């Protein structure tokens, strides 16, 4: 019998149903979902509009390749430009966040004719070729992925960035940064650091790539996290929340980048069903003003969490929150899941990540805070 390739540490839970911010296991136990499967569930599980959009599209056609006209792609580009406020950008649709970052880095290299990329310590940009090379985790970088073209710098270190450009500036194709590092523990890029990246990439003719795969798509209260600080990148990469669980990714490129036939390509990217999912998400985000809602609910959670004892630090923006614990509370997250039935994420060494649906209600936020504070008292 063929077995699964054993690479995931699994919780002993089988989820069979989801609705809004809740999921149910096969035994009927309900869980409050404050993680959304790695920040993927943006408008809530099985949102009625989303489900109806996908069903209707399946009744028509689910897939054909990019060798034909697909008007749905143009609709996604138009609505994404409207909701994000970047209507003069261009859209390339793909399948995942790693693929989005691969293509963004490739475009930057094509555009500049250069090879070097500046990335940052604790960064996570994906697990494929260039994306994993720009990820600060040597354990998952295979020998074939190793390259001397990636320069890792300390996050939020303006002197290091200045020195790197002084040394390598004319060789740098791109700077790639998460406005808020997710896997890195919810580390927030400062406004001055993002502004310095913008200034130096412009000065040296390099490309500013904002990796918005986890921190973007409305999660912080702005559509893109770097735009919280009034910064505008040259390329934005996105995936996770874009399809509310349907695999889709994309890059939004400024008008300075000129496409040519064959420059990029994808078999499944931008297929009919993926576009239907993306349109449903954007329509709900726009109709229900989810950017404002995410900021309001996130601000409330951040303020209440900061009042609690036994927490070292609370970081984040909107509905991207990191709770930093002392080592002696290392079992806290597992207790939240198995005893209090609340899904959260983690980051090394002892950070709980909250990445709920942008539709999370204040009632559900209060329920989390109540159970969270009671569990804290047990330690």
Secondary structure, 3 states (H helix, E strand, C coil): CCCCCCCCCCCCCCEEEEEECEEEECCCCEEEECCHHHHCCCCCECCHHHHHHHHHHHHHCCCCCCCCCCHHHHHHHHHHHHHHCCCCCEEEEECCHHHHHHHHHHHHHHHHCCCEEEEECCCCCCCCHHHHHCCCCHHHCCHHHCCCCEEEECCCCHHHHHHHHHHHHHHEEEEEEECEECCCCCEECCHHHHHHHHHHHHHHCCEEEEECCCCCCCCCCCCCHHHHHCCCCCEEEECHHHCCCCCCEEEEECCCCCCCCCCCCCCCCCCHHHHHHHHHHHHHHHHCCHHHHHHHHHHHHHHHHCCCCCCCEEEEECCEEEEECCHHHCCHHHHHHHCCCEECEEECCCEEEECCCCCCCHHHHHHHHHHHHHHHCCC
